[in-house]
Amino acid sequence: VILAPGGMPRPLEIPGEEDFKGSGVSYCATCDGDFFTDKEIVVVGGGNSALEEAVSLTKYASKVTIVHQFDHFQAFKHAVEEAEKNEKIEFIMESEPREFVGNGKLDKMMIEHLPTKAYKELKTDGAFIFIGYIPNTKSLAGYIELNNMHEIVVDKEMKTNIPGVFAAGDCTNKKYRQVSTAVSDGTIAALSAAEYIRN
């Protein structure tokens, strides 16, 4: 058996998010970054992915504003320092998005400053959401070993804790989630499964 249930980026679940998916709201800098060349964009999040992707988006965007709910970041020190020294990046701390607004495409977002409860309008051409990832593994809990992120635990041969059961793709414990890495996982899982059957 090869398990490949995939997963999904964690959504903000605020008004306008569904409406502007593909028209300003994105969850993948690699996929959509070049659509925002010379434009001003927002990155939501404060972990490693958010800061690293914010830096990578400065290759395209004229300005990147990071909106984060706390007064500090959860990312590694080097990721924070790299973002802070980038002249194209600005920070809005202790704030959360509350609504995406636009007419056909995203024009602005409403954000709330948490300590004061004050709302602020932030004009933007795009918003990239990096607040976590949800593997589609809920139905596997109790059967397959999952880590604290609910990812399927596999070794380098894509073997799970159950003999004859393999897993591949974004449902597994991995660092990079791209189509190319998922295809690689699938190839390894298939070859490992074939070897298991032969033996």
SEVO-719275 format. One record per residue: x, y negated, z negated of N, C-alpha, C in turn. Coordinates in Angstrom, 2 decimals, always signed. Each point is the difference from the previous one (the first is absolute). Layout:
<sites>
- nc1/nc2/nc3/cac1/cac2/cac3/cc1/cc2/cc3
- X/Y/Z/X/Y/Z/X/Y/Z
...
</sites>
This chain:
<sites>
- nc1/nc2/nc3/cac1/cac2/cac3/cc1/cc2/cc3
- +0.85/+1.18/+0.00/-0.85/-1.18/+0.00/+0.89/-1.24/+0.00
- -0.31/-0.95/+0.88/+0.69/-1.29/+0.00/-1.03/-1.09/-0.32
- +0.23/-0.69/-1.11/-0.90/-1.08/-0.42/+0.51/-1.32/+0.56
- -0.89/-0.72/+0.67/+0.36/-1.33/+0.53/-1.20/-0.94/-0.08
- -0.47/-0.26/-1.23/-1.20/-0.84/-0.14/+0.25/-1.50/+0.14
- +1.27/-0.40/+0.08/+0.29/-1.43/+0.19/-0.29/-0.83/-1.23
- -0.22/-1.27/+0.23/-0.28/-0.94/-1.08/-0.37/-1.34/+0.58
- -0.12/-0.99/-0.87/-0.39/-1.33/+0.47/+0.60/-1.07/-0.91
- +0.29/-1.18/+0.58/+0.47/-1.10/-0.86/-1.11/-0.38/-0.98
- +0.41/-0.37/-1.20/-0.98/-0.41/-1.01/-0.59/-1.34/+0.40
- -1.31/-0.11/+0.14/-0.61/-1.28/+0.39/-0.21/-0.92/-1.19
- -0.18/-1.27/+0.29/-0.32/-0.97/-1.05/-1.46/+0.09/-0.41
- -0.86/+0.41/+0.96/-1.44/+0.11/-0.20/-0.61/-1.34/-0.39
- +0.30/-1.01/+0.82/-0.58/-1.33/-0.21/-0.77/-0.40/+1.26
- -0.90/-0.98/-0.09/-0.77/-0.43/+1.17/+0.91/-0.42/+1.16
- -0.37/+0.43/+1.19/+0.72/-0.37/+1.20/+1.10/+0.96/+0.41
- +0.42/+0.88/-0.91/+1.12/+0.90/+0.31/-0.36/+0.93/+1.16
- -1.14/+0.63/-0.07/-0.42/+0.91/+1.08/-0.21/-0.77/+1.30
- -0.58/-1.20/-0.10/-0.32/-0.80/+1.19/+1.24/-0.37/+0.79
- +1.12/-0.25/-0.69/+1.19/-0.51/+0.66/+1.10/+1.04/+0.19
- -0.30/+1.27/-0.27/+0.97/+1.04/+0.31/+0.26/-0.01/+1.51
- +1.25/-0.16/+0.38/+0.34/-0.07/+1.41/-0.16/-1.40/+0.60
- -0.53/-0.92/-0.78/-0.15/-1.39/+0.45/+0.61/-0.95/-1.01
- +1.07/+0.46/-0.64/+0.67/-0.84/-0.98/+0.41/+0.73/-1.26
- -0.75/+1.06/-0.36/+0.35/+0.79/-1.17/+0.68/+1.29/+0.44
- +1.19/+0.25/-0.55/+0.79/+1.17/+0.40/+0.60/+0.66/-1.24
- +0.40/+1.27/+0.18/+0.63/+0.76/-1.07/+1.35/+0.56/+0.46
- +0.51/-0.48/+1.15/+1.21/+0.56/+0.57/+0.81/-1.08/+0.72
- +1.12/-0.39/-0.61/+0.87/-1.02/+0.60/+0.64/+0.50/+1.29
- +0.42/+1.26/+0.00/+0.64/+0.58/+1.18/-0.97/+0.01/+1.19
- -1.28/+0.33/-0.28/-0.99/+0.09/+1.06/-0.41/-1.36/+0.55
- -0.21/-0.97/-0.89/-0.67/-1.24/+0.40/+0.83/-1.27/-0.13
- +1.23/+0.10/-0.49/+0.80/-1.19/-0.26/+0.17/-0.92/+1.19
- +0.25/+0.57/+1.19/+0.29/-0.86/+1.16/-1.24/-0.74/+0.52
- -1.19/+0.37/-0.47/-1.20/-0.76/+0.38/-0.04/-1.37/-0.68
- +0.87/-0.18/-0.99/-0.02/-1.23/-0.79/+1.28/-0.83/+0.19
- +0.57/+0.10/+1.18/+1.20/-0.77/+0.32/-0.30/-1.49/-0.08
- +0.84/-0.72/-0.76/-0.13/-1.45/-0.19/-1.30/-0.41/-0.69
- -0.58/+0.90/-0.76/-1.22/-0.32/-0.74/+0.24/+0.11/-1.50
- -0.92/-0.59/-0.77/+0.09/+0.05/-1.46/-0.86/+1.14/-0.52
- +0.61/+0.84/-0.84/-0.72/+1.17/-0.49/+0.16/+0.14/-1.52
- -0.83/+0.88/-0.56/+0.01/+0.28/-1.44/+0.30/+1.48/-0.20
- +0.80/+0.31/-1.01/+0.21/+1.38/-0.44/-0.56/+0.11/-1.41
- -0.84/+1.00/-0.22/-0.60/+0.22/-1.32/+0.67/+1.20/-0.65
- +0.57/-0.21/-1.19/+0.63/+1.08/-0.74/+1.28/-0.45/-0.66
- +0.54/+0.85/-0.89/+1.21/-0.38/-0.72/+0.96/+1.15/-0.23
- -0.24/+1.11/+0.69/+0.91/+1.14/-0.12/+1.05/-0.02/+1.08
- +0.76/+1.09/+0.09/+1.07/+0.08/+0.99/-0.51/-0.16/+1.42
- -1.10/+0.69/+0.34/-0.53/-0.08/+1.36/-0.37/-1.43/+0.36
- -0.68/-0.69/-0.90/-0.44/-1.36/+0.27/+1.18/-0.93/+0.27
- +1.02/+0.05/-0.85/+1.13/-0.91/+0.16/+0.87/+0.36/+1.20
- +0.23/+1.30/+0.19/+0.81/+0.42/+1.15/-0.71/-0.33/+1.32
- -1.30/+0.24/+0.05/-0.74/-0.29/+1.24/-0.11/-1.51/+0.21
- -0.12/-0.77/-1.07/-0.03/-1.46/+0.14/+1.28/-0.50/+0.66
- +1.13/+0.53/-0.44/+1.28/-0.38/+0.60/+0.04/+0.41/+1.46
- -0.45/+1.21/+0.31/+0.03/+0.45/+1.40/-0.94/-0.83/+0.88
- -1.10/-0.48/-0.58/-0.95/-0.81/+0.77/+0.56/-1.39/+0.34
- +1.02/-0.45/-0.73/+0.59/-1.31/+0.32/+0.72/+0.02/+1.34
- +0.23/+1.18/+0.57/+0.57/+0.09/+1.35/-0.99/-0.55/+1.02
- -1.29/+0.05/-0.35/-1.04/-0.44/+0.93/-0.64/-1.32/-0.46
- -0.49/+0.00/-1.22/-0.80/-1.13/-0.49/+0.84/-1.23/-0.28
- -0.64/-1.16/+0.11/+0.69/-1.26/-0.33/+0.03/-0.21/-1.51
- -0.99/+0.60/-0.70/-0.08/-0.14/-1.45/-0.74/+1.20/-0.57
- +0.50/+0.52/-1.13/-0.64/+1.12/-0.69/-0.25/-0.43/-1.45
- -1.25/+0.07/-0.43/-0.34/-0.31/-1.39/-0.37/+1.30/-0.71
- +0.71/+0.31/-1.07/-0.30/+1.19/-0.78/-0.96/-0.38/-1.13
- -1.13/+0.67/-0.06/-0.99/-0.21/-1.06/+0.05/+1.22/-0.92
- +0.27/-0.25/-1.29/+0.14/+1.11/-0.95/-0.75/-0.30/-1.29
- -0.59/+1.04/-0.58/-0.87/-0.19/-1.15/+0.74/-0.27/-1.31
- +1.28/+0.35/-0.10/+0.73/-0.20/-1.24/+1.00/-1.15/+0.13
- +0.66/-0.33/-1.13/+1.01/-1.06/+0.03/+1.39/+0.55/+0.29
- +0.07/+1.31/+0.28/+1.27/+0.65/+0.34/-0.30/+1.12/+1.00
- +1.05/+0.50/+0.65/-0.17/+1.05/+0.99/+0.33/+1.37/-0.58
- -0.58/+1.05/+0.56/+0.29/+1.37/-0.40/+1.09/+0.62/+0.88
- +0.48/-0.75/+0.98/+0.98/+0.51/+0.95/+1.39/+0.07/-0.62
- +0.88/+0.73/+0.67/+1.40/+0.06/-0.41/+0.62/-1.39/+0.09
- +1.01/-0.24/-0.83/+0.63/-1.31/-0.09/+0.53/-0.47/+1.35
- +0.63/+0.90/+0.76/+0.57/-0.42/+1.29/-1.09/-0.43/+0.99
- -1.17/+0.65/-0.06/-1.10/-0.37/+0.89/-0.55/-1.38/-0.36
- -0.10/-0.27/-1.31/-0.47/-1.30/-0.47/+0.99/-1.09/+0.42
- +1.28/+0.24/-0.22/+1.02/-1.00/+0.33/+0.04/-0.29/+1.49
- -0.16/+1.03/+0.82/+0.02/-0.21/+1.45/-1.18/-0.86/+0.45
- -1.17/+0.24/-0.60/-1.18/-0.80/+0.34/+0.16/-1.44/-0.48
- +0.54/-0.16/-1.22/+0.13/-1.35/-0.58/+0.99/-0.88/+0.76
- +1.01/+0.60/+0.60/+0.99/-0.81/+0.72/-0.38/-0.25/+1.46
- -1.11/+0.61/+0.46/-0.45/-0.21/+1.37/-0.78/-1.32/+0.09
- +0.48/-0.90/+0.82/-0.60/-1.34/+0.09/-1.41/+0.00/+0.57
- -0.38/+1.05/+0.70/-1.33/+0.06/+0.60/-1.07/+0.50/-0.98
- +0.42/+0.47/-1.18/-0.93/+0.60/-0.94/-0.32/-0.95/-1.15
- -1.31/-0.13/-0.29/-0.47/-0.75/-1.17/-0.80/+0.95/-0.88
- -0.23/-0.40/-1.25/-0.65/+0.88/-0.96/-1.17/-0.70/-0.69
- -1.10/+0.73/-0.12/-1.13/-0.44/-0.83/-0.23/+1.11/-1.02
- +0.40/-0.28/-1.24/-0.04/+1.02/-1.04/-1.27/-0.12/-0.85
- -0.27/+1.06/-0.76/-1.16/+0.07/-0.90/-1.30/-0.33/+0.75
- -0.10/+0.52/+1.21/-1.16/-0.30/+0.84/-0.43/+1.25/+0.76
- -1.29/+0.05/+0.32/-0.54/+1.12/+0.77/-0.91/-0.52/+1.10
- +0.02/+0.66/+1.17/-0.95/-0.35/+1.07/-1.42/+0.33/-0.43
- -0.93/-0.85/+0.40/-1.40/+0.24/-0.34/-0.90/+0.12/+1.24
- +0.45/-0.58/+1.14/-0.82/+0.09/+1.21/+0.85/-0.37/+1.22
- -0.27/+0.72/+1.12/+0.59/-0.36/+1.29/-1.07/-0.74/+0.80
- +0.39/-1.12/+0.62/-0.97/-0.86/+0.69/+0.49/-0.32/+1.40
- -0.92/-0.05/+0.95/+0.36/-0.37/+1.36/-1.19/+0.13/+0.92
- +0.21/-0.34/+1.26/-1.05/+0.09/+1.01/+0.53/+0.82/+1.16
- -0.20/+1.33/-0.06/+0.54/+0.88/+1.02/+1.41/+0.48/-0.31
- +0.80/-0.87/-0.60/+1.33/+0.39/-0.46/+0.27/-0.68/-1.34
- +0.94/+0.54/-0.74/+0.30/-0.53/-1.32/+0.59/-1.40/+0.09
- -0.58/-0.93/-0.75/+0.50/-1.39/-0.04/+0.56/-0.38/-1.37
- -0.59/+0.57/-1.04/+0.42/-0.37/-1.36/-0.45/+1.07/-0.99
- +0.55/-0.09/-1.19/-0.44/+0.87/-1.07/-0.17/-0.81/-1.27
- -0.94/+0.43/-0.81/-0.21/-0.63/-1.30/+0.77/+0.81/-1.03
- +0.79/-0.70/-0.82/+0.73/+0.69/-1.04/-0.33/-0.62/-1.36
- +0.03/+0.85/-1.02/-0.28/-0.46/-1.36/+1.28/+0.01/-0.82
- +0.28/-1.14/-0.65/+1.12/-0.07/-0.94/-0.51/+0.57/-1.32
- +0.49/+1.16/-0.38/-0.58/+0.77/-1.11/+0.01/-0.72/-1.35
- +1.10/-0.67/-0.39/-0.02/-0.67/-1.31/-1.04/-1.11/-0.12
- -0.23/-0.73/+1.11/-0.92/-1.14/-0.06/-1.37/+0.29/+0.59
- -0.13/+1.13/+0.73/-1.24/+0.37/+0.71/-0.32/-0.97/+1.14
- +0.96/-0.85/+0.37/-0.22/-0.96/+1.08/+0.16/+0.68/+1.35
- -0.87/-0.38/+0.94/+0.06/+0.55/+1.35/+0.75/-0.97/+0.91
- +0.72/+0.57/+0.96/+0.78/-0.80/+0.94/-0.17/+0.57/+1.39
- -0.09/-0.88/+0.99/-0.10/+0.43/+1.39/+1.41/+0.05/+0.60
- +0.31/+1.11/+0.62/+1.33/+0.18/+0.60/-0.17/+0.30/+1.48
- +0.41/-0.93/+0.85/-0.11/+0.21/+1.44/+1.04/+1.03/+0.44
- -0.41/+0.92/+0.85/+0.93/+1.03/+0.47/-0.48/+0.60/+1.30
- +0.95/+0.47/+0.80/-0.34/+0.67/+1.25/-0.12/+1.51/-0.18
- +0.55/+0.50/-1.12/-0.04/+1.44/-0.22/+0.30/+0.34/-1.45
- -0.48/+1.17/-0.42/+0.24/+0.47/-1.37/+0.42/+1.47/+0.07
- +1.12/+0.30/-0.64/+0.50/+1.36/-0.08/-0.15/+0.49/-1.43
- -0.69/+1.12/-0.17/-0.33/+0.51/-1.32/+0.93/+1.17/-0.35
- +0.78/-0.16/-1.07/+0.91/+1.06/-0.45/-0.17/+0.19/-1.51
- -1.10/+0.64/-0.38/-0.29/+0.19/-1.42/-0.09/+1.49/-0.36
- +0.58/+0.83/+0.84/+0.01/+1.42/-0.30/-0.60/+0.83/+1.12
- +0.06/+1.30/-0.18/-0.42/+0.96/+1.02/-0.78/+1.11/-0.69
- -1.08/+0.45/+0.64/-0.84/+1.04/-0.59/+0.05/+1.27/+0.86
- +0.70/+1.04/-0.45/-0.01/+1.26/+0.75/-1.38/+0.65/-0.08
- -0.43/+0.66/+1.08/-1.30/+0.67/+0.01/+0.13/+1.40/-0.62
- +0.31/+0.02/-1.29/+0.29/+1.27/-0.67/-0.93/+0.30/-1.18
- -1.03/-0.78/-0.15/-0.88/+0.16/-1.17/-0.54/+1.42/-0.11
- -0.39/+0.60/+1.13/-0.58/+1.35/-0.01/+1.02/+1.09/-0.28
- +1.30/-0.35/+0.03/+1.06/+0.98/-0.21/+0.46/+0.07/-1.45
- -0.39/-0.98/-0.80/+0.43/-0.04/-1.41/-0.42/+1.28/-0.71
- +0.95/+0.61/-0.72/-0.28/+1.24/-0.70/+0.37/+1.23/+0.80
- +0.27/-0.18/+1.28/+0.40/+1.11/+0.87/+1.46/-0.13/+0.42
- +0.37/-1.20/+0.46/+1.35/-0.27/+0.49/+0.67/-0.98/-0.96
- +1.31/+0.15/-0.20/+0.71/-0.94/-0.87/+0.02/-1.39/+0.62
- -0.48/-0.97/-0.77/+0.00/-1.40/+0.41/+0.87/-0.78/-0.99
- +0.60/-1.09/+0.47/+0.76/-0.85/-0.93/-0.92/-1.07/-0.60
- +0.57/-0.93/-0.75/-0.84/-1.00/-0.67/-0.61/-1.00/+0.97
- +0.46/+0.02/+1.27/-0.59/-0.85/+1.04/-1.03/+0.77/+0.81
- -0.32/+1.22/-0.43/-0.96/+0.90/+0.66/+0.49/+0.46/+1.37
- +1.32/-0.03/+0.21/+0.59/+0.51/+1.24/+0.31/+1.48/-0.19
- -0.08/+0.77/+1.09/+0.35/+1.42/-0.06/+1.52/+0.12/-0.12
- +0.45/+0.75/-0.99/+1.43/+0.18/-0.21/+0.51/+1.09/+0.95
- +0.96/-0.37/+0.86/+0.60/+0.96/+0.94/+1.51/-0.09/-0.08
- +0.66/+1.09/+0.45/+1.46/-0.04/+0.11/+0.38/-0.39/+1.43
- +1.28/+0.09/+0.35/+0.45/-0.45/+1.31/-0.53/+0.87/+1.13
- -0.52/+1.19/-0.33/-0.61/+0.88/+1.01/-1.52/-0.14/+0.02
- -0.51/-0.99/-0.70/-1.44/-0.30/-0.08/-0.78/+1.08/-0.74
- +0.70/+0.79/-0.84/-0.67/+1.01/-0.81/-0.63/-0.65/-1.22
- -1.20/+0.44/-0.35/-0.65/-0.43/-1.24/+0.34/+1.00/-1.09
- -0.64/-0.11/-1.14/+0.24/+0.94/-1.10/-0.66/+1.36/+0.23
- -0.82/+0.12/+1.04/-0.67/+1.27/+0.28/+0.65/+0.63/+1.24
- +0.51/+1.22/-0.13/+0.62/+0.67/+1.15/-0.97/+0.11/+1.18
- +0.50/-0.36/+1.18/-0.83/+0.07/+1.21/-0.83/-1.25/+0.24
- +0.07/-0.97/-0.89/-0.72/-1.26/+0.17/+1.00/-1.13/+0.15
- -0.14/-0.75/+1.08/+0.91/-1.10/+0.33/-0.81/-1.29/+0.12
- +0.67/-1.12/-0.03/-0.70/-1.29/+0.17/+0.86/-0.92/+0.84
- -0.66/-0.93/+0.70/+0.74/-0.90/+0.89/-0.70/-1.35/+0.10
- +0.81/-1.03/+0.19/-0.55/-1.32/+0.27/-0.14/-0.88/-1.22
- -0.89/-0.97/+0.10/-0.11/-1.04/-1.01/-0.61/+0.46/-1.32
- -0.45/+1.24/-0.07/-0.53/+0.56/-1.25/+1.11/+0.48/-0.92
- +1.25/+0.04/+0.50/+1.10/+0.59/-0.76/+0.83/-1.06/-0.73
- +0.88/+0.48/-0.89/+0.87/-0.90/-0.76/+1.15/-0.46/+0.91
- -0.18/-1.17/+0.62/+0.99/-0.50/+0.95/+0.11/-1.51/-0.11
- +1.08/-0.54/+0.51/+0.26/-1.43/-0.10/-0.61/-0.77/+1.17
- +0.19/+0.53/+1.23/-0.42/-0.75/+1.19/-1.25/+0.62/+0.61
- -1.00/-0.82/+0.24/-1.25/+0.48/+0.60/-0.15/-0.62/+1.38
- +0.43/+0.72/+1.00/-0.11/-0.41/+1.39/-0.42/+1.23/+0.80
- -0.57/-0.23/+1.18/-0.40/+1.12/+0.85/+1.20/+0.91/+0.27
- +1.16/-0.60/+0.27/+1.19/+0.79/+0.35/+0.42/+0.92/-1.15
- -0.09/-0.47/-1.24/+0.39/+0.86/-1.12/-1.05/+1.08/-0.26
- -1.26/-0.30/+0.24/-1.06/+1.00/-0.18/+0.15/+1.11/+1.04
- +0.32/-0.38/+1.25/+0.21/+1.00/+1.06/+1.18/+0.89/-0.36
- +1.07/-0.60/-0.53/+1.15/+0.78/-0.45/-0.40/+0.99/-1.09
- -0.77/-0.47/-0.98/-0.49/+0.88/-1.06/-0.78/+1.18/+0.58
- -0.85/-0.30/+0.97/-0.84/+1.03/+0.62/+0.85/+1.06/+0.69
- +1.05/-0.45/+0.69/+0.90/+0.95/+0.67/+0.68/+0.90/-1.01
- +0.52/-0.59/-1.08/+0.68/+0.78/-1.03/-0.97/+0.98/-0.66
- -1.22/-0.46/-0.30/-1.00/+0.87/-0.62/-0.34/+1.18/+0.92
- -0.16/-0.27/+1.29/-0.34/+1.06/+0.96/+1.12/+1.04/+0.10
- +1.24/-0.48/+0.09/+1.14/+0.93/+0.08/+0.15/+0.79/-1.29
- -0.21/-0.66/-1.13/+0.09/+0.68/-1.30/-1.11/+1.04/-0.14
- -1.19/-0.34/+0.47/-1.13/+0.95/-0.06/+0.26/+1.21/+0.88
- +0.55/-0.25/+1.18/+0.31/+1.11/+0.92/+1.05/+0.93/-0.62
- +1.00/-0.60/-0.63/+1.04/+0.80/-0.66/-0.59/+0.80/-1.15
- -0.91/-0.60/-0.76/-0.65/+0.69/-1.11/-0.75/+1.22/+0.51
- -0.72/-0.14/+1.13/-0.76/+1.12/+0.57/+0.94/+1.11/+0.49
- +1.09/-0.40/+0.65/+0.97/+0.98/+0.50/+0.61/+0.83/-1.13
- +0.20/-0.65/-1.13/+0.64/+0.69/-1.13/-0.99/+0.81/-0.85
</sites>
